[in-house]
Amino acid sequence: MNPGNHKKDPYYNSLTRKMILTVISVSFTPMILVSGAILYQFHVSYHEKVRAHLEELVQKHKQNIDYFLNEKLGEIRFLVEDSGFENLRKKSYLEQQLAILQQELDPVFVDLGLVDAEGRQIAYAGPFKLGKAQYSEAEWFKKAIKSKYFISDVFLGLRGLPHFIVAVRKYFQGETWILRATIDFMAFNNLVENVRIGKTGFAFILNKEGEFQTKLLRDVMPSKNTYMELLKNGSKGEDKICIVEAVDDYGKKNIYTSAFLKNGDWMLVCQQNKSDAFSDLYCAKKVAGLIFLLGGLGIITMAILLSRRMVSHIAQADREKDMMNLQVIETGKLATVGELAAGIAHEINNPVAIMVEEAGWVQDLLEEEEFQEGEHLEEFQRALKQINTQGKRCKEITHKLLSFARKTDSRIQVIQINDLIIEAIGLAEQSARYSKVVIHTNLEENLPFIQASQTEIQQVFLNLINNAVDAMDSKSGGTIDITSRLDEDNILINFSDNGPGIHRNNLDRIFDPFFTTKPVGKGTGLGLSICYGIIKKMGGEIDVQSVIDKGTTFNIRIPVPKDLLEESSTS
């Protein structure tokens, strides 16, 4: 399987999708739960904060307006109590008291008037010509004559201007009289208009019939049904502050906060757009949504990259496992071939020995007198000598092959390194010659003996030579330099070739089991791992140095026992 093929494999595609969905689900679930809980708690808290702020604001302005009305009513009551009836009937006295009220107390008083029980105004002080005005049919008079103290709704009246009246009823000599004062509407209206909430909030006053007692902003169209609903709900608890949300005639959602004034006759209403009241909440939600979106994109990106990387590693592991299985199979084949080769070598050894013996017998026959004068005697002798030489060579090769094939022979023996190097070269010489590889040696003489398994050391040397030959096969030849020397109490053996080299990414794994850069079927990945294990078991070291296109060098350091080292030095 090629490295990129797993992207087209349905199994790995399905595995990638499942891992992505799993990571996203595991990551998003707690984030959604925590974020939802925090936002919900913040939503509830902010709503409570806004409601508390509106209640506090309306309560404060309710108290201010009630105080204003009660103050004006108290000033008229004080005037009635402090003045005699005879004085109040005099126009000059009323004018004098009006001037005092306007200059020293409060300029909101417009005029004063004394009205009898029939609704006739018998005394008047003010800017209008109302000296003989008749109020018997006026709505405010009908209510004022029945109450000791009275504050009317806003109306136009005889003067044609919006105003309201503060009246105090008084009995004198068996007759009922009313002292009334007109309050400047604009001053009162400004008191209410100054109530502003946020960017869109404003206030106004309604009476029980839903009629406005103050002016509205010009760009606001009142929703009569909403205000009547406020009056209906508010009447259930006149001392409470009522807050409702409703949609006005323009389709905008508004918050209405209301409280009753003037003993329940009027209602103060503060109206504000919901989007304005909760602007900070909406802004916080947008920021939270943006953070959630960015976090979500980060999680999705991480899930995709992580899942793909993990699936890539899994695919790589599967490929290595498949390659390992193939290499195990190839190793088994090689073991079988090795056993077969050992058997064949053993079987060939016998006929070769017979051939050598027969050649010797023929040689003896040629020495008899009858063959001495033969025309081709020299040619026969040369051929028999060549047969004898090549037969001994075959016997030597089969002997070495049998010696190497006996892998179970791991007995520790006293051996000479240079002899094993020469034997290994002899075994690999034919394949090296076929690959146009020349082997050079530079072996230090009189090296000390070491204690090791002959077959294992021979296996190490032969493996390193064969690896070098295989590496240079692609270059159509090369050279192998083998050196040995004594370094203090260690024997150093170097196997150097001028082959293509090993990539630095593979150097750290070169001794790992089943790791190979050879094609499947040509290498098992076990040779260098076995070499590493053999050298380490002896207490030695093996390492590799390689440069691409320049060659590779394997360095082996084998410790020499002190007794053998001393024996070598004395000899």
DOVEXTOR-888708 format. One line per 5 residues: for each residue x, y, z of C-alpha. Coordinates in Angstrom, 3 decimals, always signed. Layout:
residues N
X,Y,Z ~ ... $
END
This chain:
residues 571
+0.000,+0.000,+0.000 ~ +1.407,+3.403,-0.978 ~ +1.505,+6.130,+1.740 ~ -1.321,+8.125,+0.177 ~ -3.568,+5.215,-0.758 $
-5.283,+5.095,+2.641 ~ -7.112,+8.350,+1.731 ~ -8.978,+6.401,-0.964 ~ -9.666,+3.364,+1.229 ~ -13.326,+3.302,+2.395 $
-12.297,+1.781,+5.740 ~ -9.907,+4.604,+6.591 ~ -12.343,+7.228,+5.266 ~ -15.061,+5.826,+7.523 ~ -12.639,+5.674,+10.445 $
-11.626,+9.296,+9.831 ~ -15.255,+10.465,+9.793 ~ -16.056,+8.575,+12.978 ~ -13.028,+9.997,+14.770 ~ -13.872,+13.529,+13.613 $
-17.478,+13.175,+14.812 ~ -16.327,+11.675,+18.112 ~ -13.814,+14.442,+18.808 ~ -16.329,+17.137,+17.838 ~ -19.053,+15.589,+19.985 $
-16.790,+15.128,+23.003 ~ -15.444,+18.671,+22.650 ~ -18.698,+20.471,+21.837 ~ -20.920,+18.798,+24.431 ~ -19.244,+20.227,+27.564 $
-18.640,+23.560,+25.826 ~ -22.315,+23.866,+24.888 ~ -23.483,+22.822,+28.359 ~ -21.116,+25.177,+30.189 ~ -21.708,+28.067,+27.784 $
-25.473,+27.548,+27.897 ~ -25.514,+27.463,+31.695 ~ -23.369,+30.600,+31.955 ~ -25.414,+32.488,+29.349 ~ -28.673,+31.440,+30.951 $
-27.484,+32.564,+34.380 ~ -26.229,+35.831,+32.909 ~ -29.541,+36.266,+31.053 ~ -31.570,+35.779,+34.226 ~ -29.280,+38.008,+36.278 $
-29.301,+40.775,+33.696 ~ -33.097,+40.667,+33.416 ~ -33.350,+40.941,+37.184 ~ -30.869,+43.814,+37.136 ~ -32.846,+45.691,+34.450 $
-36.139,+45.133,+36.272 ~ -34.630,+46.284,+39.552 ~ -33.202,+49.387,+37.855 ~ -36.539,+50.260,+36.240 ~ -38.436,+49.698,+39.488 $
-36.001,+51.904,+41.371 ~ -36.165,+54.627,+38.718 ~ -39.964,+54.665,+38.517 ~ -40.286,+54.537,+42.281 ~ -37.975,+57.532,+42.593 $
-39.876,+59.624,+40.009 ~ -43.221,+58.539,+41.457 ~ -42.130,+59.907,+44.806 ~ -40.908,+63.137,+43.197 ~ -44.166,+63.744,+41.319 $
-46.313,+62.825,+44.327 ~ -44.208,+65.153,+46.426 ~ -44.705,+67.955,+43.880 ~ -48.486,+67.536,+43.864 ~ -48.769,+67.203,+47.639 $
-46.521,+70.227,+48.098 ~ -48.756,+72.383,+45.885 ~ -51.829,+71.100,+47.654 ~ -50.211,+71.813,+51.022 ~ -49.400,+75.396,+50.038 $
-53.042,+76.065,+49.095 ~ -54.223,+74.410,+52.328 ~ -51.854,+76.631,+54.294 ~ -53.207,+79.686,+52.466 ~ -56.800,+78.704,+53.351 $
-55.969,+78.065,+56.974 ~ -53.852,+81.165,+57.362 ~ -56.250,+83.594,+55.632 ~ -59.668,+84.612,+56.869 ~ -62.682,+84.136,+54.652 $
-63.199,+87.885,+54.375 ~ -59.664,+88.310,+53.026 ~ -60.033,+85.511,+50.484 ~ -63.115,+87.227,+49.023 ~ -60.978,+90.270,+48.186 $
-59.347,+90.309,+44.782 ~ -56.484,+92.415,+46.033 ~ -55.692,+89.899,+48.748 ~ -55.723,+87.015,+46.277 ~ -53.442,+88.926,+43.970 $
-51.114,+89.625,+46.871 ~ -51.062,+85.935,+47.875 ~ -50.562,+84.848,+44.272 ~ -47.563,+87.124,+43.975 ~ -46.149,+85.702,+47.194 $
-46.655,+82.141,+45.908 ~ -45.040,+82.915,+42.572 ~ -42.073,+84.875,+43.905 ~ -41.234,+83.355,+47.260 ~ -42.597,+79.814,+47.066 $
-43.146,+78.421,+43.598 ~ -43.685,+80.009,+40.163 ~ -45.831,+77.112,+38.947 ~ -49.008,+78.698,+40.309 ~ -50.842,+80.482,+37.442 $
-53.878,+81.955,+39.240 ~ -56.093,+81.726,+42.329 ~ -59.860,+81.801,+42.602 ~ -62.571,+81.548,+45.249 ~ -65.660,+79.587,+44.119 $
-68.928,+79.279,+46.010 ~ -71.114,+76.216,+46.331 ~ -73.021,+77.132,+43.136 ~ -69.880,+77.123,+41.047 ~ -69.616,+80.907,+40.734 $
-66.137,+82.368,+41.018 ~ -66.555,+85.383,+43.313 ~ -62.903,+86.353,+43.566 ~ -60.029,+85.832,+41.075 ~ -56.377,+86.718,+40.760 $
-54.490,+85.838,+37.601 ~ -53.712,+86.718,+33.991 ~ -57.045,+85.574,+32.551 ~ -60.453,+87.272,+32.564 ~ -62.199,+84.728,+34.725 $
-63.585,+86.967,+37.456 ~ -67.211,+85.863,+36.968 ~ -66.510,+82.392,+35.621 ~ -69.161,+79.699,+36.127 ~ -67.845,+76.212,+36.998 $
-71.052,+74.499,+38.061 ~ -70.941,+72.208,+35.012 ~ -67.174,+71.700,+35.097 ~ -66.090,+68.153,+35.850 ~ -63.403,+69.235,+38.274 $
-65.924,+71.299,+40.288 ~ -68.344,+68.396,+40.618 ~ -65.562,+66.276,+42.112 ~ -63.973,+69.033,+44.182 ~ -67.240,+69.965,+45.937 $
-67.377,+66.395,+47.228 ~ -63.761,+66.221,+48.466 ~ -61.944,+68.129,+51.150 ~ -58.818,+68.208,+49.014 ~ -58.771,+67.668,+45.280 $
-56.324,+67.618,+42.363 ~ -57.985,+67.490,+38.952 ~ -56.945,+65.843,+35.711 ~ -55.394,+67.939,+32.977 ~ -58.031,+69.692,+30.862 $
-58.443,+72.754,+28.613 ~ -61.290,+74.508,+30.393 ~ -62.451,+78.069,+29.689 ~ -58.959,+79.324,+28.891 ~ -58.331,+76.788,+26.112 $
-54.933,+75.750,+27.477 ~ -53.972,+72.490,+29.186 ~ -53.831,+72.839,+32.963 ~ -54.989,+71.165,+36.152 ~ -56.423,+72.510,+39.376 $
-55.528,+72.072,+43.035 ~ -58.588,+72.774,+45.222 ~ -59.312,+72.959,+48.974 ~ -62.906,+72.876,+50.253 ~ -63.779,+75.040,+53.307 $
-66.968,+75.612,+55.347 ~ -67.656,+79.142,+56.599 ~ -70.850,+80.286,+58.322 ~ -72.723,+77.232,+57.021 ~ -71.702,+77.685,+53.410 $
-69.241,+75.715,+51.283 ~ -66.421,+77.509,+49.531 ~ -63.576,+76.246,+47.321 ~ -60.198,+77.908,+46.945 ~ -58.647,+76.687,+43.742 $
-55.222,+77.239,+42.186 ~ -54.171,+76.523,+38.600 ~ -50.819,+74.747,+38.159 ~ -48.624,+75.628,+35.181 ~ -48.895,+72.638,+32.875 $
-45.546,+73.166,+31.167 ~ -43.657,+73.179,+34.450 ~ -45.384,+69.960,+35.468 ~ -44.880,+68.438,+32.029 ~ -41.157,+69.233,+32.116 $
-40.928,+67.417,+35.416 ~ -42.164,+64.264,+33.698 ~ -40.356,+64.794,+30.403 ~ -37.021,+64.927,+32.221 ~ -37.445,+61.265,+33.066 $
-35.248,+59.571,+30.443 ~ -34.109,+55.924,+30.412 ~ -31.288,+54.858,+28.138 ~ -31.502,+56.104,+24.556 ~ -35.186,+55.440,+23.870 $
-36.877,+55.525,+27.274 ~ -39.335,+58.284,+28.236 ~ -42.153,+58.813,+30.718 ~ -45.746,+60.063,+30.670 ~ -48.821,+60.106,+32.893 $
-52.272,+58.599,+32.281 ~ -55.508,+58.975,+34.178 ~ -57.817,+56.060,+34.894 ~ -59.553,+56.483,+31.546 ~ -56.275,+56.165,+29.690 $
-56.107,+59.863,+28.816 ~ -52.674,+61.442,+28.730 ~ -51.908,+63.993,+31.408 ~ -48.587,+65.005,+29.869 ~ -47.340,+65.598,+26.362 $
-45.817,+62.747,+24.394 ~ -42.733,+62.776,+22.231 ~ -43.690,+63.652,+18.692 ~ -42.255,+60.462,+17.173 ~ -44.104,+58.166,+19.541 $
-47.493,+56.773,+18.658 ~ -49.194,+55.456,+21.791 ~ -50.699,+52.000,+21.873 ~ -54.021,+52.496,+23.662 ~ -54.642,+48.806,+24.244 $
-51.280,+48.346,+25.948 ~ -51.864,+51.293,+28.287 ~ -55.344,+50.125,+29.193 ~ -53.884,+46.710,+29.985 ~ -51.368,+48.438,+32.254 $
-54.164,+50.280,+34.055 ~ -56.121,+47.060,+34.418 ~ -53.166,+45.101,+35.833 ~ -51.998,+47.979,+37.990 ~ -55.386,+48.392,+39.615 $
-54.915,+45.035,+41.330 ~ -52.160,+46.520,+43.446 ~ -51.965,+50.296,+43.409 ~ -48.916,+50.391,+45.656 ~ -46.915,+48.034,+43.464 $
-44.765,+48.733,+40.436 ~ -45.824,+46.781,+37.379 ~ -43.459,+45.764,+34.552 ~ -44.729,+44.215,+31.302 ~ -43.333,+43.609,+27.821 $
-45.542,+44.297,+24.802 ~ -45.371,+45.134,+21.096 ~ -46.400,+48.642,+20.018 ~ -48.160,+49.697,+16.820 ~ -44.846,+49.794,+14.975 $
-44.057,+46.182,+15.820 ~ -41.314,+47.077,+18.281 ~ -40.984,+45.270,+21.567 ~ -41.136,+47.676,+24.494 ~ -40.828,+47.430,+28.246 $
-43.494,+49.324,+30.205 ~ -42.898,+50.125,+33.855 ~ -45.845,+51.736,+35.670 ~ -46.752,+53.035,+39.101 ~ -49.857,+54.859,+40.370 $
-49.777,+58.529,+41.443 ~ -52.183,+60.794,+43.255 ~ -53.802,+58.062,+45.313 ~ -54.406,+55.889,+42.274 ~ -55.964,+58.555,+40.029 $
-52.941,+58.810,+37.741 ~ -50.427,+56.312,+36.457 ~ -46.772,+57.107,+35.704 ~ -45.551,+55.007,+32.771 ~ -41.925,+54.640,+31.648 $
-41.597,+53.179,+28.166 ~ -38.305,+51.873,+26.680 ~ -37.399,+49.752,+23.668 ~ -36.457,+46.261,+24.765 ~ -33.433,+46.279,+22.466 $
-32.217,+49.427,+24.214 ~ -32.875,+48.108,+27.717 ~ -30.998,+44.864,+27.006 ~ -28.380,+46.241,+24.610 ~ -25.502,+45.172,+26.870 $
-26.997,+41.690,+27.141 ~ -27.359,+41.397,+23.372 ~ -23.795,+42.676,+22.924 ~ -22.520,+40.089,+25.410 ~ -24.438,+37.364,+23.577 $
-22.928,+38.439,+20.250 ~ -19.438,+38.378,+21.739 ~ -20.136,+34.987,+23.309 ~ -21.498,+33.733,+19.989 ~ -18.404,+34.962,+18.169 $
-16.137,+33.300,+20.733 ~ -18.211,+30.120,+20.481 ~ -17.983,+30.245,+16.680 ~ -14.213,+30.742,+16.706 ~ -13.821,+28.034,+19.342 $
-16.046,+25.735,+17.319 ~ -14.020,+26.339,+14.168 ~ -10.863,+25.655,+16.164 ~ -12.317,+22.406,+17.519 ~ -13.473,+21.278,+14.074 $
-10.111,+22.126,+12.524 ~ -8.285,+20.345,+15.340 ~ -10.616,+17.339,+15.049 ~ -10.017,+17.060,+11.292 ~ -6.239,+17.459,+11.512 $
-5.876,+15.204,+14.565 ~ -8.146,+12.510,+13.146 ~ -6.388,+12.515,+9.804 ~ -3.000,+12.330,+11.500 ~ -4.095,+9.475,+13.756 $
-5.656,+7.582,+10.856 ~ -2.454,+8.153,+8.884 ~ -0.462,+6.645,+11.769 ~ -2.902,+3.738,+11.950 ~ -2.580,+3.195,+8.206 $
+1.200,+3.346,+8.523 ~ +1.084,+0.818,+11.368 ~ -1.137,-1.445,+9.275 ~ +1.277,-1.184,+6.365 ~ +4.204,-1.997,+8.644 $
+2.267,-4.922,+10.096 ~ +1.513,-6.241,+6.606 ~ +5.146,-5.789,+5.645 ~ +6.212,-7.493,+8.864 ~ +3.932,-10.441,+8.086 $
+5.445,-10.687,+4.617 ~ +8.926,-10.464,+6.098 ~ +8.114,-13.170,+8.641 ~ +6.955,-15.354,+5.774 ~ +10.114,-14.549,+3.840 $
+12.181,-15.278,+6.953 ~ +10.533,-18.663,+7.219 ~ +11.288,-19.269,+3.567 ~ +14.895,-18.268,+4.097 ~ +15.179,-20.579,+7.081 $
+13.790,-23.391,+4.987 ~ +16.143,-22.505,+2.152 ~ +19.031,-22.432,+4.650 ~ +18.182,-25.889,+5.899 ~ +17.781,-27.079,+2.333 $
+21.119,-25.503,+1.359 ~ +22.809,-27.193,+4.308 ~ +21.335,-30.540,+3.254 ~ +22.352,-30.019,-0.347 ~ +25.862,-28.976,+0.707 $
+26.134,-32.128,+2.799 ~ +24.903,-34.298,-0.083 ~ +27.221,-32.592,-2.590 ~ +30.198,-33.002,-0.271 ~ +30.172,-36.801,-0.667 $
+30.260,-36.994,-4.503 ~ +32.840,-34.191,-4.585 ~ +35.031,-36.229,-2.211 ~ +34.644,-39.275,-4.487 ~ +35.521,-37.138,-7.528 $
+38.706,-35.956,-5.799 ~ +39.635,-39.486,-4.815 ~ +38.967,-40.814,-8.339 ~ +41.022,-37.994,-9.787 ~ +43.880,-39.035,-7.477 $
+43.538,-42.655,-8.588 ~ +43.646,-41.649,-12.258 ~ +46.742,-39.590,-11.445 ~ +48.356,-42.694,-10.012 ~ +47.454,-44.664,-13.159 $
+49.061,-42.067,-15.389 ~ +52.336,-42.615,-13.570 ~ +52.512,-46.196,-14.920 ~ +54.941,-46.844,-17.745 ~ +52.369,-47.603,-20.390 $
+50.896,-44.073,-20.078 ~ +54.193,-42.204,-19.747 ~ +54.775,-41.956,-23.419 ~ +51.241,-40.894,-24.300 ~ +50.784,-37.932,-26.645 $
+48.380,-36.100,-24.317 ~ +49.966,-37.016,-20.993 ~ +50.643,-33.439,-19.976 ~ +47.094,-32.400,-20.858 ~ +45.692,-35.277,-18.786 $
+47.891,-34.323,-15.849 ~ +46.850,-30.660,-16.093 ~ +43.142,-31.637,-16.227 ~ +43.476,-34.010,-13.277 ~ +45.290,-31.346,-11.280 $
+42.508,-28.853,-12.073 ~ +39.864,-31.421,-11.086 ~ +41.657,-32.053,-7.811 ~ +42.035,-28.294,-7.119 ~ +38.405,-27.435,-7.926 $
+37.137,-30.467,-6.022 ~ +39.029,-29.368,-2.913 ~ +37.635,-25.891,-3.420 ~ +34.077,-27.247,-3.629 ~ +34.723,-29.246,-0.490 $
+35.996,-26.131,+1.279 ~ +32.930,-24.099,+0.187 ~ +30.499,-26.777,+1.305 ~ +32.417,-27.076,+4.560 ~ +32.079,-23.318,+5.192 $
+28.413,-23.396,+4.199 ~ +27.764,-26.244,+6.604 ~ +29.663,-24.437,+9.325 ~ +27.586,-21.280,+8.821 ~ +24.310,-23.173,+8.553 $
+24.803,-24.706,+12.015 ~ +23.105,-21.748,+13.757 ~ +22.418,-23.786,+16.842 ~ +26.119,-23.927,+17.543 ~ +26.425,-20.900,+19.830 $
+29.111,-22.342,+22.048 ~ +31.709,-19.855,+23.277 ~ +35.097,-20.607,+21.769 ~ +38.479,-18.943,+21.545 ~ +38.585,-17.539,+18.027 $
+40.704,-15.297,+15.849 ~ +38.826,-12.356,+14.286 ~ +40.907,-12.129,+11.124 ~ +40.284,-15.802,+10.307 ~ +36.518,-15.307,+10.527 $
+36.716,-12.204,+8.346 ~ +38.587,-14.129,+5.658 ~ +36.064,-16.997,+5.843 ~ +33.150,-14.568,+5.487 ~ +34.816,-12.960,+2.483 $
+35.231,-16.370,+0.947 ~ +31.529,-17.122,+1.317 ~ +30.498,-13.775,-0.162 ~ +33.183,-13.563,-2.798 ~ +31.135,-15.093,-5.588 $
+28.125,-12.771,-5.124 ~ +30.473,-9.791,-4.777 ~ +32.211,-10.685,-8.033 ~ +28.820,-11.020,-9.737 ~ +27.848,-7.523,-8.533 $
+31.226,-6.106,-9.630 ~ +32.164,-5.361,-6.037 ~ +35.817,-5.554,-5.006 ~ +36.646,-6.363,-1.378 ~ +39.828,-4.887,+0.120 $
+41.187,-5.870,+3.521 ~ +43.597,-4.207,+5.887 ~ +43.838,-6.602,+8.823 ~ +46.286,-6.000,+11.633 ~ +48.380,-9.087,+12.280 $
+48.727,-10.883,+15.574 ~ +45.424,-9.665,+16.966 ~ +44.547,-11.236,+20.317 ~ +42.065,-14.061,+20.493 ~ +38.561,-13.416,+21.808 $
+35.941,-15.620,+23.372 ~ +32.760,-15.756,+21.256 ~ +30.534,-17.990,+19.186 ~ +32.246,-18.625,+15.865 ~ +28.999,-19.062,+13.933 $
+27.444,-15.897,+15.417 ~ +30.471,-13.691,+14.644 ~ +30.665,-15.194,+11.180 ~ +26.962,-14.405,+10.721 ~ +27.593,-10.741,+11.678 $
+30.478,-10.333,+9.233 ~ +28.704,-12.106,+6.375 ~ +25.546,-10.047,+6.921 ~ +27.448,-6.744,+6.791 ~ +29.294,-7.789,+3.621 $
+26.101,-8.959,+1.897 ~ +24.288,-5.726,+2.851 ~ +27.102,-3.675,+1.326 ~ +27.043,-5.805,-1.846 ~ +23.252,-5.448,-2.149 $
+23.484,-1.653,-1.635 ~ +26.075,-1.256,-4.404 ~ +24.282,-3.553,-6.788 ~ +22.146,-0.564,-7.869 ~ +25.337,+1.397,-8.670 $
+26.773,-1.396,-10.803 ~ +29.741,-2.095,-8.605 ~ +31.926,-0.555,-5.945 ~ +34.446,-1.356,-3.235 ~ +34.276,-2.667,+0.308 $
+37.103,-1.918,+2.716 ~ +37.409,-4.149,+5.784 ~ +39.902,-3.210,+8.496 ~ +40.751,-4.646,+11.874 ~ +43.049,-3.294,+14.576 $
+43.672,-3.362,+18.306 ~ +42.652,-0.295,+20.317 ~ +43.771,-0.719,+23.934 ~ +41.644,-3.633,+25.196 ~ +39.204,-3.674,+22.244 $
+39.342,-5.000,+18.717 ~ +37.900,-2.544,+16.165 ~ +36.494,-3.880,+12.896 ~ +35.257,-1.438,+10.212 ~ +33.185,-2.357,+7.158 $
+33.151,+0.596,+4.715 ~ +31.594,+0.811,+1.277 ~ +31.200,+3.550,-1.320 ~ +27.557,+2.753,-1.953 ~ +24.521,+5.131,-2.093 $
+24.432,+5.631,+1.686 ~ +21.543,+5.574,+4.146 ~ +19.124,+8.483,+4.594 ~ +19.544,+10.185,+7.969 ~ +15.855,+9.621,+8.804 $
+16.503,+5.863,+8.690 ~ +19.743,+5.796,+10.684 ~ +17.947,+5.774,+14.055 ~ +15.865,+2.764,+13.001 ~ +18.506,+0.792,+11.135 $
+18.871,-1.755,+13.948 ~ +15.103,-2.097,+14.611 ~ +13.623,-5.556,+13.989 ~ +11.912,-5.934,+10.604 ~ +13.022,-2.490,+9.457 $
+14.368,-2.543,+5.941 ~ +14.688,-0.228,+2.976 ~ +14.814,-3.135,+0.564 ~ +11.758,-4.145,-1.493 ~ +9.419,-6.750,-0.004 $
+10.787,-10.203,-0.717 ~ +14.414,-9.124,-0.908 ~ +15.065,-8.161,+2.699 ~ +13.666,-9.441,+6.000 ~ +14.700,-6.526,+8.190 $
+16.180,-8.952,+10.715 ~ +19.867,-9.053,+9.686 ~ +21.116,-5.872,+11.342 ~ +18.849,-6.434,+14.334 ~ +20.438,-9.888,+14.848 $
+23.916,-8.406,+14.388 ~ +23.154,-5.745,+16.985 ~ +21.926,-8.371,+19.446 ~ +24.992,-10.612,+18.941 ~ +27.504,-7.776,+19.444 $
+25.636,-6.407,+22.475 ~ +25.495,-9.909,+24.009 ~ +29.300,-10.022,+23.785 ~ +29.541,-6.694,+25.601 ~ +30.595,-4.900,+22.423 $
+29.236,-1.999,+20.432 ~ +28.113,-1.528,+16.851 ~ +27.212,+1.768,+15.191 ~ +26.787,+3.177,+11.715 ~ +27.901,+6.310,+9.895 $
+26.570,+7.171,+6.471 ~ +26.603,+9.990,+3.914 ~ +24.236,+9.979,+0.953 ~ +26.021,+9.144,-2.334 ~ +29.355,+8.699,-0.507 $
+28.969,+5.479,+1.415 ~ +28.351,+3.759,+4.730 ~ +30.638,+2.530,+7.510 ~ +29.735,+0.018,+10.222 ~ +32.021,+0.151,+13.262 $
+32.272,-2.859,+15.587 ~ +34.066,-2.756,+18.932 ~ +34.636,-6.140,+20.630 ~ +36.211,-6.249,+24.095 ~ +39.190,-8.615,+24.633 $
+39.357,-10.473,+27.961 ~ +42.374,-9.461,+30.039 ~ +43.799,-12.982,+30.222 ~ +43.742,-13.374,+26.431 ~ +45.141,-9.880,+26.025 $
+48.046,-10.650,+28.396 ~ +48.612,-14.008,+26.695 ~ +48.796,-12.278,+23.313 ~ +51.267,-9.662,+24.572 ~ +53.598,-12.265,+26.138 $
+53.621,-14.376,+23.008 $
END
